[in-house]
Amino acid sequence: MKPKYSLSRGISAHCLLLVAGEAYPKEGLSCILKAIDTVYKTVSGPGEIRRINVNIAPLTLEEFKQLKSANIGTYRLLQETYHRETCQKVHLGGRKKDHGWRVTAMDRATKFSSPNPARIIPSAKISAG
């Protein structure tokens, strides 16, 4: 899969938010890592993307290690609810149904944060559950 993006002519953008759903193609996280690499290598008009923030699904420890090596800016995770019962009702299958996996994602992410806190910053959108 070849990532597709473009910068509007005349706009100098230096930061990009990469958002991906829960169901990556068969290649998994490597698809995201390839997209990050492609964007960092692309120069368009007056400049290039200098920082890529990602809003992607929870990862394993090994995957967070790979993500950190891709030189991202900020890791974000959308957490619809912290209420276990609501999670079980609205997510009928797959990894999203595993409440414990999702709510511990930021613990895993912070194991790979660097002295520069901008590398992986835990954040979550909280809604009433």
ABEGO torsion letter per residue (X at the ends): XBBBBBBBBGBBBABBBBBBBABBBAAEAAAAAAAAAAAAABBBEABBBABBBBBBBBBBAAAAAAAAAAGBABBBBBBABABAAAAAAABABEAAABAAAAAAAAAAAAAABBABAAABBBBBBBBBX
